[in-house]
Amino acid sequence: MLYPTILAAAALVTSSLAGPGHVVVERRDAPPSQWKRSTGLRQDHVIPLRIGLRQSNLHRLDEELNMISHPSSAAYGQHWTSKEIADFFSPSAQTVDTVRDWLVASGIESYRHQLTGGNSWLTLNVTVAEAEEILDTRYEMFEHSSGVLRLIFTKAKTQDATTLACLEALYGYGGYTQKATMLNSYGIVEYTPQSFSPQDLDMFFKQYRPDLVGKRPDVHTLLAGFVVPFPTEATLNAESDLDLEYAMSVGFQGSFNNFLDGLDASYCTYEGGDDLQAGDMPYTLGGLLPGQCGALPFSAVISTSYGSDEYGSTAAYQQRQCYEYGKLGMQGTTFLYSSGDYGVAGNGGACYDKASKQTSTSGTTFNPSFPGGCPYVTSVGATQTKVGADLVNDAGNAEEACEASLTSHSICKAAVATFFSEHMPTYTAAQYNNSQATRGFPDIALNGANYPVSYAGNNGLVFGTSASAPVGGAIFALINDARYAAGKGPIGYINNAIYTEAFKDAFNDITSGGNQGCGTPGFTAVKGWDPVTGLGTPKFQKLLDLFLALP
């Protein structure tokens, strides 16, 4: 006897998935006892499919239940009716429309699916082949020892992912229409041998932004920079592919430019600016060809997903570079740098050992990054989406710290002082510079976990501030677009603005998570600015309104 019902919950579709992308809600590694694989399943077999829709207001269940059940509550005993319950938790119209649009886009006509069960389920009949296609999975028949047959998922080919739809829901930029693309510009910096692959870009765009297939950035090379015409390997393609796939897909459609030597001719010779021995690549570009110094065009926003350890170069060298970023800010460039991916440790999880004066994984002193610690750049940390978060109805509370460090500048001095006065870390000068007179970073954060990326001819998931920085840059590029359209200039150096009281509500304050490293829990995200997620994650519409109000 055949019972073609679905046992796995992987058919649950969250309202944040408005396009390609699949989330494994739960899984089991082996079938229950007394069940074994069977045969006889045909691809043309028709099965009933029920899709559970994401309910609204689940994050408020504890609050509302406590209000009517706690003896001290004034609302004690004021129980809800079944209709009130159904209405309060009913999936939003956006959720229903999102799933239905996805089904239609997947080839399942609208007349084939109906709402049932208090609008909490979509039901439809599909063939096994259709189900496997739209759910990106495989079905197999299983037989119970009693002779009962059931049909279940046996393979889910994707993992939890932060899709473009998730980013739109988190930061609210999806409804913006660009108006001044010919005036706008966004520079993405990459370093040879890293290079994007045009084929990788199209592989990604076909899945998430079909309208961008065939689109390419404008490339400006220095030294021996080049574009790889075909996918090679992850170590050469992943970073560049990630940066461009998301910078372009978030919505920015202006001029992309591909550094300090190429932006300022004086840097090529002044105080060792291009001295390859002064610090680690990729921040030194010594030996530019004639005509390359200062030859790169102006970019209103520049994002860089690379960083080195602060201990890796001299203070004078870092100060010289830092001044250069300040000069770019004076010209109207917003410069974003990723703050690092190893918490309070440096690249590769290395920390500083004061005895040997070297960095290693056995060191115990925090190892901040550079140039992310320069006060003239906007340092970007990373968050991750909380398990079960409601991205549509409660995006402001949907994230927690993903994994940065504390090294004050007058701009963020008040924020750093508040952090120390209200959340004094227990560490001493043995772990970090606790003078309270140094730069605090990051400044802001964006989601940096589980980004689907096409690289080296394959699809995979990536993590880190390398993901959050280009997305942040694209969001600020959209704000520049609106200012250009209004006859105004770019926002330029943003730190002076975002640390003011007026911008306090323009960021989602992240208050959970930490940035462990160097054998410690690191710092913890708290109310207000913190050295894990900075001021928090951006609220696009509020930032847009505030920056448009400025002259």
N, C-alpha and C positions, 0 to 999 in steps of 0.2 A: 504494500500500500504506500502511495506516495504522498507525503506532506511537504510541499515545497515552500516552507516558511523559513524565514531568516532568523537564525539564532544569534548571530554576532550583532553587536551594536554599531558596527562601522558604517551603517547606513545613515546614522545621525548626521545631519548637515547643519553646521553652524551658520548663523546669519552673516558672518564675516567673509564667507567664501563666495564671492560674487563672480568668480571666474574659475579658470583652471587651478587646481590645487585640491588635495585631499588630506583629510585629517584622520588618523587612526584614533578612535575614541577609546577602544579597549581591545585586548587581544588575549589569546591563550596559546601556549606553546604546544599543547597536546590535546586531543579530544578527550571528553569525559570517559570514565570507565564504561565498558560494555558497548562502546561505539567503535566502528572501524570503517575504513574507506570502502566504498562500493563502486560499481561501474554502471554504465547505462545512461549517463547524463548526456543529452543532446544540446547543441548550441541553439537549436530552434525551439526548444522546450519553453513554453510560456509559464511564467511564475508571477505571483502577486508580490509587489514590492511596496513596502510602507516606509516612508521617510519621516523620521521624527524631527519636527521643527524646533528650533531653539526658543525656549520660553522667555518671556520678559520678566524682569524684576526678581529673579531668583536670588540675587545678591541682597535683597531686602527681606527675605523670608525670616531669618533669625530676628531681625528688628521688629517686624510686625507680629510675629508669634510671641515674642517676649512682652510686647505691649499689652496683649490680651490675656496673658497667662501668668505674669509675675504679680504676686500679691500686692506689691507696693505701687503697681501701675494704676493710674486713674481710669484706664480703659480695660481693666481686668474684667473678663467674662463677656466682653462685647464681641462675640464671635461673628465671623463673616458668613454670609450665605454662600451656597454653592455657586450661584451666578457671580457674586462678587469675587470669589476665588478664581473662577474661570476667566472673568474679564481682566483681573489684575495680572495673571500670569500668562494670558494668551499671547502667542507669538505676534510680534508687530507686523503691520502691513508690509513694511520693508523686508522683513524676514521671508514672508510668504512670497512676495514678488521676486525676491532674489533667487529663491530656490526654483520657482516656476520659470523664471528667465533662464536659469542654468539648464533646466530640463529641456526647454525649447531649443536653446543653443546647442544642446547635445543631440538634437534630432528627435526628441519626444514631444509630439504636438500637444498643444494645450488641452485639447478635448480629451486626452488620454489620462489626465490626472485630476483627482478631486480632493477637496478638503474634507476631512472627517474628524471625529473625536474632539469636538470643541475647538476646531481649527488648529489642532496641535499635530495633525498628521496629514501627509499627502499620500494618497494611495494610487497605484497604477499597475497595470499588467504589462510586463515586458518579456522579451525572450532572454534566455541566458546570455546570449551574445551581447544584447543591448545592455544588460545589467553589468556585465564585466567591463564594457566600454565606458559607461558613464561613471562607474565607481572605481575604475582603475584597479581591478582585483580579479580573482579567479574563483569560480564556484566548483565544488566537488560534491558528489553524493556520499553520504555516510549512512550506514545501516546499524540499527540497534540490535542487540542480541535477541530481542523479541520479534524482529522482522520489520519493524517500522523504519522507513527511510526518511531522511531529512537532507535538506540542501543547505550548505553553509559556505561562508567565505573560507578559503584556505590560504590565501596569499594577498596581502596588501602591499603594494609596491612603493608607497610613499610614506613619509613620516610627517609628524607635526611640523607645520611650516608657517613662517611669517610672510604671507603673500602680499601682493600689492593692495588687494582689497583690505587686508588687515591694517596696513599702514594708513590707508585712506580713512578707515574707521577710527584709528587711534588719534590721528592728527588733524583730520577735518579739512584737508585741502582738495578733496575730490571734486567739489562743485565749482572750483575756480576755472574760468575760461581765460586763456592768455590773450593779450591784446597788443603787445609791443615786442614781439619776438625778434624783429629786425634790429631793435636797439639793444636788446639784452645779451648777456654773455655769461657763461659759466665754465671755468677752467677746471679740468680734472688732471691732476699731476700723476704720471707714472714714470717708473725708472727702469731702463734697460737692465737685464734682459726681459723684464716684464713687458708684455704687450697684449692688447686685446686682439681677439680673433673675430673678424667679420662674420664668419660662419657661426661662431658661438653666440654672437649678438642675435642673429636671426633665429637660431634655435630657441633662445629665450623669448624673443618677441613673438614668435609663432604661438607660443603657449600662453603668454600673458598680455601682449600688446601687438596684435596682428597688424595694426595700423602703422607700426614702426618698422616692419620688415623692409630691409633694404636701406634704412636710414643709417648714416654714418656720422661720426663726429669730425669736425675739422681738426686735422692733426698738424701740429707744429713741432718739429723735432730739433733737439740740440745734441751736439756731439754725434754719437753713432746711433741715436734713437731710431727705431723702426717699428713698423706694424707687421705682425706675423700674418701672412695671407691665409693661413689654414691653422686649425687647432693643433697644438703640440702636446704639452703636458701641463698638469695642474700647477706646478711650481712656476711656470712661465705665463700662464693665461689667467689663473683664478682671480688674482687681485684686480687686474685691469678689467676683466670681463664683469666682475661684480660691480665695480665702481660705475662703469658706463651703463650696464643693464638697468641699474636702479636710478642713477642720475637722470637718464633719459626717460625711463618709464614712469617715474613719479609725476612727470608732466611737463618738465622743462623742455621747450622746443626753441632754443635760441642757438647761439654760436658756442661750440665747445672748443677750448684751446688746451693744448698740451704744452732753468726755472729761475734761483735768485739772480744768477748771472744774466739770464735771458730777459729778466724783467727790468734790471737796473744795470746799465753799462758800467757805472762806477764800482759796482760790487766785484767786477771781474779782477780788479787790481787793488782795491782799497783794503788795507790791513789784513791781507791774507784771505780775503773772502773766497777765493777759489783755490786755496791751498789744500791739496788732497791730504796732507799730513796733519791738518789742523783738527780733523774729526772724521767720523765715519761717513761713508757714502750712505744714503744717496743725496745728502744735503750739500755736497760740494760737487761742482761741475767743472773743475779746472780744465784749462786748455780748450776753450771754445774756439771754434773756427772764426776767421775774420768775418765781421758783419753779424755774428750771432749775439754779441753782448748787447743787451737791451733791446733785442729784436722782437721779442714776443709781444703780441698785441694785448691791450688792456682787457682784463676780465673782471666783471663786477663781483663775482663770487669765485673763489678758488677753494677746492677741497683736496686734501692730501690724506691718504689712508696709511701713511708710513710713519715710523718714528724710531728713534734710537734711545739708548739709555743716557740719562743726564750725566752719568759718571764717565761716559765714553769720550768726552771732548772737554776742552778747557772753558773756563768761565768767560774769558775774553772772546773766544770764538763764538760761544753761544750768544753773548751780548751783542756782538756785531750782527749776527743773523737776526736776532730779535728786533734790533733797530730797523732792519730792513722790512720786517713785517709791519712795524709801525708806520713806516713810510708808505707802504702799500695802502694801509688804512687811511692815511691822509689823502690818498688819491681816489678813495671811494671803493676800495676792494674789501669785501668781507672774506677773511681768511679762516677756514676751518681746518683743524688738525684732529685726528683721532688721538685719544688720550692713552691708549694702550690696552692690551688684552689680558694682562696677567695680574690684575689687582694692584696691590702695592709693590709688587715685584716688577722687574724689568723684562725685556724680551727673553723668551724662553724660560720664564720663571726665575731668572737670576736676581739675586740680591747682593748688596755691597758688604764685603767683609773688611772691616776697618784694620784688622791686623795685617792682612796681605795687600790691602788697598786694591783689591780686584773684586770683580763680581762673579758669583757662582751660585748654584742652587743651594749651597750650604750656608750662604751669607745670611745675616740677620737684620741688616739695615735696609730700610725701604729704598727702592730704586726707581725714582720718578722718571718720566719720559721727557724727551725733547724732540721737537719744539713745542709739544703740547703744553709745557709749562710756561711758555713765553706769554706775558700779559697782553701782547698785541695781537694774538690770535684767539679765536674762539675754540676752546678745547671741548671736544665732544666725547662723552662717555656713552655707555651702553646700558640698555634695560632689556628685560625679557617679559613676555606676556605671562601673567599669572595663570595657573591651571584653572580652567573653568571660567575665565574672565568674560564679561559681557562687553564686547567691543562696540556694540551699537548703542546700548542704553547707558553704559557706565564706563566709557573709554578713559575718563580721567582717573579711574582707580584700577585700571586693567594691567598696570606694569609694576615691576619691581626691579631693583638693581641687578644687573647681569654679572658683573664682576667689577681704579684710577689711582691717584696718590696725592699726598698733600705736600707741596713744597713751599707777603700779600702785596699785593699791588694796590694802590689807592682806590682803584675802581671797585674791587671786590672786598676791600678792607672791612667794611661794616658787616658784610655777609660772613666773612671768616671769623670776625670777632664774636658775632652772635653764636656761631657754631661752637667756638671754644667756651663761651660763657654758659651755654645751655647744655652742651654735649661734650664736655671735656674728655678726650680720649685718655685711656689709662697708660698709653705708651710714654716712654721717656725720650730724651735726646739720643739715646742709644739706638732707637728705631727710626726716628725721623726728625726733621728740623721743626722743633716745637716752640720756636721763638715767637710765633704769631706775627712775624714781620716779613713773611715770605708770601709768594703767590699761592693762592688756593685754586685748585682745578679738579675736575673739569668745570666748565661754565654751564653747559647744558647736556642733555642726553637724549638719545633716541633708541628705539628698539634695535638690537644688534644680534638677535638669536634666531637661528633656523631660517636663514634666507635661502629660498630656492635659487640656484644659480646654474647657468649653462657654461661650462668651461672644459677646455680640452676635448670637445666633442661629446661630453657627457653631462648629465644633470646630477646635481648634488646639493647638499645643504652646507652653508657656511655660517660662522659665528664671528662676533667681535666688533670693535669700534671701526674696523675697516668697512663694515656695512652701515653703521649709523652715521658716519661722517658724510658720505656722498648724498644720502637721503636728506640730511639736515641742510646741506648746501643747496639741493634742488628746491627745498621749501623756501629758503630765503631768496633764491633766484625768482621764484614765483612772486614774491613780495616786490622784488625789484621791477618785475614786469608791470605790476599795477602802478607803481610810482612813475615809471617811464610813460605809461599810458595817460597818467594825470599831469604830465609835463614836468615831473620832478626828477631828481637824480637818484642814483642808487643809495641804498642804506649805508654802505661802507662799513666802518668799524662799529660793531653792534654792542660791544660790552658795556660801553657807557650808558646806553639806553636800557638794556635788559636788566641791569642791576638797580634801576630806579624803582621807586614805589609804584609808579604808574604802570609798570610792566609786571607787577607781582602776580596778577591773575592771568597772565598770558602763558603760563606754564603749568603743567600738571605736576604737582609736588609728589615726588616718589619717596615713600617713607618706609620701605622694607627692602631687605637684601643687603649685601655687603660686597667688599672687594678684597677678599682674603689673599694672603701671600706672605712670603718670608717667614713661614712657620707661625703666622698669627691669623686671627680672623679679619685683619685689616680694619677698615672703617665701616661704619654702618650708615645706611640711608636713614635720615631723620627729617622731621618737619623743618621746612626752610632749606637754605643752601646746605649742601654737604659735599665732602670730598669723594663722593661715589657717583652721584648723578647731577651734581651742580644745582642749578635752579629747577631742574626737572625737564620734562618733555614738552615740546611746543604745542600750543593751541593755535592753529593756523589763522583762523578768522580773527581772533583777538590781536594777534601780532600784526595781521594785515591792517586792521582798523587803526591800531596805534601808530604804525609806521606811515600810513597814509595821512594821518593827522599832523605829522611833522612836516616842516617846510622842506 
